[in-house]
Amino acid sequence: MANNLGRGGGEHLLQKMSNQEMSYCLKNNLEEIPALAEAFELFAETYKIPDRAVFQVNLSLDELLTNTISYGFPEGGEHEIVIRIALQAVTLIIEVKDDGMAFNPLETSEVDLGQELEDRPVGGLGIHLARKMMDEIEYNREENCNVLVMRKQIQDL
């Protein structure tokens, strides 16, 4: 059963929430992730967010959303994922909210990069990348939704 987290009319929702905030809603479809990246790049251009931060945020979102879409909805059906991004002073705050099965990515074990590639278990590198690229990541389960909040300092990049 799909839960409407904020989109209407069946198309992408991109809206400026204030001068330095945006909200984007996508379906649980991997093909929609590049459009989010483009929307964030436009937001970043408007507010002169450094290219390195844009790359790190887009890569983190791509990895986390790929996991959410690939594994978070085992019952199938159409679901919505809402991404809110705000620039507060020199900090980007990125919130990802979905109604998929409960999953706290922060509870996954660290990837052992010292292991040979063929000896490593499959998975975990996307979460590892997000942990390394973001300054802070928090997870909460609220009203049957996963809520992941990431913070990235953009000063001195």
C-alpha positions, 0 to 999 in steps of 0.5 A, a space after each residue: 500500500 502506497 503512502 502519499 508523502 507529499 506529491 500530487 498529480 503523479 509527477 515529480 514535485 520540486 518546490 522551493 520551500 524558502 529561499 534556501 530550501 528545496 523539496 523533491 518527491 520521486 517514485 520508488 523507481 531507479 530511473 528517477 534518481 538522475 532527475 533528482 541529481 539535476 534538480 539539486 545541481 540547479 539548487 546548488 548553482 543558485 546558492 553557489 554550493 561548491 562542486 565537491 559538496 554537490 558531488 558528495 551529496 549526489 553520490 550519497 543520495 544515489 547510493 542510499 536511494 538505490 538501496 531504498 528503492 531496491 530493498 525497501 519495498 518488498 511488497 512492491 507497488 508504487 511508493 514515494 520518497 521525499 527529499 528535502 534539502 536546506 542550506 543553513 549558513 554553511 551547512 547543507 541539511 538533507 532529509 530523505 523520508 520513505 514509507 519502506 520497511 524499517 531499515 537503519 543504515 547506521 546499524 550496518 557494520 563498517 566495510 572492511 576495505 582491507 579484505 580482498 574484493 572477492 572475499 568481501 560480502 556483497 553490499 554496504 559500500 554505498 552506506 560506507 561512502 555516505 558515512 565518509 562523505 557526510 559530516 553527520 547522519 541520523 536515522 529515525 523511524 517516525 509514523 511508519 516512515 524511515 527518516 534519514 537526515 544528513 549534514 554536510 559542511 560546505 565551508 572550506 571545500 
